[in-house]
Amino acid sequence: MRNQKWGVYLWGLLSVFLFCSCFSLPVIAQEEKFLIDMEFRDAPVGDVYHVLGELAGLNVLVDASVKGTISLYLKELTIESALELISKTTGFRYVIEEKTLIVATAERLRQEFAAEEFEFMYLKNVSVNEAKQLLQVIIPEIKTYVDSERNLIVLHGLKNDLERGISLLEKYDSGETMSAPFITASEEQSSSVQTRAITVSYANGNEILQLVKKLYPDRYFEWDGKLGLLFGRTTAAEWEHVVKVVNQKDIPEFIIRGIVIAEVSRVLLEYQGETKLVAEGEKFHDWLLTSIEGKEVVFSQGNREFTVTMRR
């Protein structure tokens, strides 16, 4: 069994190198970024970071605090996007200093490898409190201080996190950063039309984008796959409708492979290549398994709920 696991893991390593062997891959900072496919099963997390760093042409330093294994399948992503997804999944953080990818826990990075920095940002179109809430959801590692009178937000954190945070807030604050859409005079006069954003975690962002464009063809929308955010310029009422539509569509495509009815009932679930036996009251990819009725299984997350039926 051990030999089989490592055999699949080594195949994952080879598949990444073979896919990219015909390219001379640039470092992440360069504009041109190649897409890669990756698949790992129970691979050491440190080894996965090593592969990505080498593909990017970087030296790699993995701290001893990085432990555990990971199984993943990623398709058509840039190396930078793959690093971000793996960091979010594992909880480990990274910085790039002097062409070296340094990976560790956030605490170790703060203590040994990277000094925290400050950034000051004045906002024009959104309030600093809204910006602070957005950062808390998307990049909670960043600490913030807000000056409401001057609409100023101060960001404090690691350099890599601050760069992501500034990019996020610039897009959130300015319609011009969203491909500079044409804004009518009536829209300019309407103070209720603002740039807004919502996270899309599970659904295909481009499909959601096309759906909301059909709902509001006169409004501007943009999907940012790197940030996992759908942006739009709408009124509050329109955006409330957009949020409802996104919440209805943005659910994981769980597959039920089996149901065990006992004192504590369990469901064998499959999602994105992962199979797990989940009991009532337990979470699977941040969704709570609330009930099992026959072949129907109900999941909830906050005030959201959806049902999956076992296929015949």
C-alpha positions in Angstrom: 0.0 0.0 0.0 2.9 2.3 0.8 4.5 1.6 -2.5 1.3 2.4 -4.4 0.9 5.8 -2.6 4.4 6.9 -3.4 4.1 5.6 -7.0 1.1 7.9 -7.5 2.9 10.8 -5.8 6.0 10.3 -8.0 3.7 10.2 -11.1 2.3 13.6 -9.9 5.8 15.0 -9.9 6.7 13.7 -13.3 3.4 15.0 -14.8 4.2 18.5 -13.7 7.7 18.4 -15.1 6.7 16.7 -18.4 3.9 19.2 -19.0 6.3 22.1 -18.6 9.6 20.6 -19.9 9.1 22.2 -23.3 9.0 25.8 -21.9 11.6 28.0 -20.3 9.6 29.2 -17.4 10.1 32.7 -16.1 10.2 33.8 -12.5 6.9 34.8 -11.1 7.5 38.5 -11.3 7.7 38.5 -15.1 4.6 39.4 -17.1 4.4 36.3 -19.2 3.1 33.4 -17.0 2.7 29.8 -18.2 -0.1 27.5 -17.2 0.5 24.2 -15.5 -1.5 21.1 -14.5 -0.7 19.4 -11.2 -1.9 16.3 -9.5 -0.6 14.9 -6.2 -1.8 12.2 -3.8 -0.6 12.3 -0.2 2.5 14.2 -1.2 4.6 16.0 1.4 3.7 19.7 1.4 7.3 20.8 1.4 7.9 18.8 -1.8 5.0 20.4 -3.6 6.4 23.9 -2.8 9.8 22.7 -4.0 8.3 21.7 -7.4 6.6 25.0 -7.8 9.6 27.0 -6.8 11.9 25.2 -9.2 9.4 25.6 -12.1 9.4 29.3 -11.4 13.2 29.4 -11.6 13.5 30.2 -7.9 15.7 28.9 -5.1 13.6 27.2 -2.5 13.8 27.2 1.3 11.2 25.2 3.2 11.3 25.7 7.0 11.1 22.8 9.4 7.7 24.1 10.5 6.2 23.0 7.2 4.8 19.5 7.8 2.0 17.2 6.6 0.8 15.9 3.2 -1.5 17.2 0.6 -3.6 15.7 -2.2 -4.6 18.0 -5.1 -5.5 18.4 -8.7 -5.0 21.7 -10.3 -5.6 22.4 -14.0 -4.5 25.4 -16.2 -3.2 27.6 -13.4 -0.2 30.0 -13.2 2.5 29.1 -10.7 1.6 32.1 -8.7 -2.1 31.0 -8.5 -1.1 27.5 -7.5 1.1 28.9 -4.7 -1.8 31.0 -3.4 -4.3 28.1 -3.5 -1.9 25.7 -1.8 -1.1 28.3 0.9 -4.8 28.9 1.6 -5.4 25.2 1.8 -2.5 24.2 4.0 -2.3 27.4 6.1 1.4 27.8 5.4 2.7 31.2 4.1 5.5 32.1 1.7 7.5 35.1 0.7 9.9 35.6 -2.2 13.2 37.3 -1.3 16.2 37.7 -3.6 14.9 35.0 -6.0 14.3 32.6 -3.2 10.9 31.1 -2.3 10.7 30.9 1.5 7.9 28.7 3.0 7.0 28.5 6.7 4.2 29.2 9.1 3.0 32.8 9.3 4.5 33.0 12.8 7.9 31.8 11.7 8.0 34.1 8.7 7.3 37.1 11.0 9.9 36.0 13.5 12.8 34.9 11.2 12.3 35.5 7.5 10.3 38.6 6.7 9.8 42.0 8.4 6.3 43.3 8.5 5.6 46.5 6.6 3.1 49.3 6.5 1.1 50.7 3.5 -1.2 53.8 3.5 -4.0 54.0 1.1 -6.7 56.7 0.5 -10.0 55.5 -0.9 -12.2 57.5 -3.3 -15.3 55.5 -4.0 -15.8 53.1 -1.1 -15.7 53.6 2.7 -12.7 52.5 4.6 -14.9 50.3 6.8 -16.2 48.4 3.8 -12.6 48.0 2.6 -11.6 46.7 6.1 -14.4 44.1 6.0 -13.4 43.0 2.5 -9.8 42.5 3.7 -10.9 40.6 6.8 -12.7 38.1 4.5 -10.1 37.7 1.7 -6.8 38.3 3.4 -7.3 38.1 7.2 -3.5 38.0 7.8 -3.4 41.8 7.2 -4.0 44.1 10.2 -5.8 47.3 9.5 -6.4 50.8 11.0 -8.9 53.1 9.5 -9.3 56.9 9.6 -12.9 57.5 8.6 -12.6 61.3 8.4 -9.9 61.1 5.7 -11.1 57.8 4.3 -7.6 56.4 4.9 -6.8 52.8 5.6 -3.4 51.6 7.0 -2.3 48.1 6.2 0.2 46.2 8.3 1.6 42.7 7.4 4.0 40.7 5.3 5.1 42.2 2.0 3.5 39.5 -0.1 0.1 39.9 1.7 0.3 43.7 1.4 0.8 43.5 -2.4 -2.3 41.3 -2.7 -4.3 43.6 -0.4 -3.4 46.7 -2.3 -4.3 45.1 -5.6 -7.6 44.0 -4.1 -8.5 47.4 -2.7 -7.5 49.3 -5.9 -9.8 47.1 -7.9 -12.6 47.4 -5.3 -12.2 51.2 -5.1 -12.0 52.2 -8.7 -14.1 51.3 -11.7 -11.2 52.3 -13.9 -9.2 49.3 -12.8 -11.9 47.1 -14.2 -10.9 47.6 -17.8 -12.2 51.2 -17.6 -15.8 50.6 -18.7 -17.9 53.5 -20.2 -19.9 55.2 -17.4 -22.9 57.2 -18.4 -23.7 60.7 -17.1 -26.8 59.4 -15.4 -24.8 56.7 -13.6 -22.2 59.3 -12.5 -25.0 61.4 -11.0 -26.4 58.4 -9.1 -24.6 58.1 -5.8 -26.2 54.6 -5.3 -24.1 53.1 -8.2 -20.9 51.8 -6.7 -18.2 49.3 -7.3 -19.0 46.1 -5.3 -17.5 42.6 -5.0 -18.5 39.1 -3.9 -16.4 36.0 -3.4 -17.1 33.0 -5.7 -15.6 29.9 -4.0 -17.0 26.9 -5.7 -18.8 27.7 -9.0 -17.2 28.6 -12.3 -16.6 32.4 -12.1 -16.8 33.0 -15.8 -20.2 31.2 -15.9 -21.5 33.4 -13.0 -20.2 36.5 -14.8 -22.1 35.7 -18.0 -25.3 35.0 -15.9 -25.2 38.4 -14.1 -24.4 40.2 -17.4 -27.6 38.8 -18.8 -29.6 39.9 -15.7 -28.1 43.5 -15.9 -26.8 44.1 -19.4 -26.4 47.9 -18.8 -24.2 47.3 -15.8 -20.5 46.5 -15.8 -19.2 43.3 -14.3 -15.8 41.6 -14.2 -14.5 38.3 -12.9 -11.0 38.2 -11.3 -10.0 34.5 -11.1 -6.8 35.2 -9.2 -8.7 36.9 -6.3 -11.8 34.7 -6.7 -14.0 37.8 -6.8 -16.8 39.0 -9.0 -16.8 42.8 -9.3 -19.7 45.0 -10.5 -21.0 48.5 -10.6 -24.6 48.4 -9.5 -27.1 50.0 -7.2 -27.6 48.4 -3.7 -30.9 46.8 -4.8 -29.4 45.3 -7.9 -26.4 44.0 -6.0 -28.7 42.4 -3.4 -30.2 40.4 -6.3 -26.7 39.6 -7.7 -25.7 38.2 -4.3 -28.8 36.0 -4.1 -28.0 34.6 -7.6 -24.4 34.0 -6.7 -25.3 32.2 -3.4 -27.7 30.0 -5.3 -25.1 29.0 -7.9 -21.9 29.0 -5.8 -22.2 25.6 -4.2 -19.8 22.6 -4.4 -20.7 19.7 -6.7 -20.5 17.0 -4.0 -21.0 13.4 -5.2 -22.5 10.8 -2.9 -20.7 7.5 -3.2 -22.5 5.8 -0.3 -24.7 6.3 2.7 -24.4 4.4 6.0 -27.5 4.6 8.2 -26.6 3.8 11.8 -26.7 5.4 15.3 -24.6 8.0 13.8 -25.3 8.1 10.0 -22.5 8.8 7.6 -22.1 9.7 3.9 -19.2 8.8 1.7 -18.6 12.0 -0.2 -16.4 12.8 -3.2 -15.3 16.3 -4.3 -12.4 17.4 -6.5 -10.7 14.0 -6.3 -11.1 13.7 -2.5 -13.3 11.0 -0.9 -14.2 11.2 2.7 -16.7 9.5 5.1 -18.6 12.4 6.8 -21.1 12.0 9.7 -24.1 14.1 10.5 -22.9 17.3 12.2 -19.5 17.2 10.6 -18.2 19.6 8.0 -16.9 18.8 4.5 -15.1 21.7 2.7 -16.7 24.2 5.1 -20.3 22.9 4.6 -22.1 21.3 7.5 -23.9 18.0 6.9 -27.1 18.7 8.6 -29.4 15.8 7.7 -29.8 12.5 5.8 -33.2 11.5 4.5 -33.2 8.4 2.4 -31.0 9.2 -0.6 -31.0 12.9 0.0 -28.3 14.7 2.0 -28.7 18.3 3.2 -25.7 20.7 3.6 -25.8 24.2 5.2 -23.4 27.1 5.6 -24.8 30.1 7.6 -28.2 30.8 6.1 -27.4 28.9 2.9 -28.6 25.4 2.3 -28.6 22.9 -0.6 -29.5 19.2 -1.1 -27.6 16.4 -2.9 -29.3 13.3 -4.1 -27.4 10.0 -4.4 -27.2 8.9 -8.0 -28.6 5.6 -9.1 
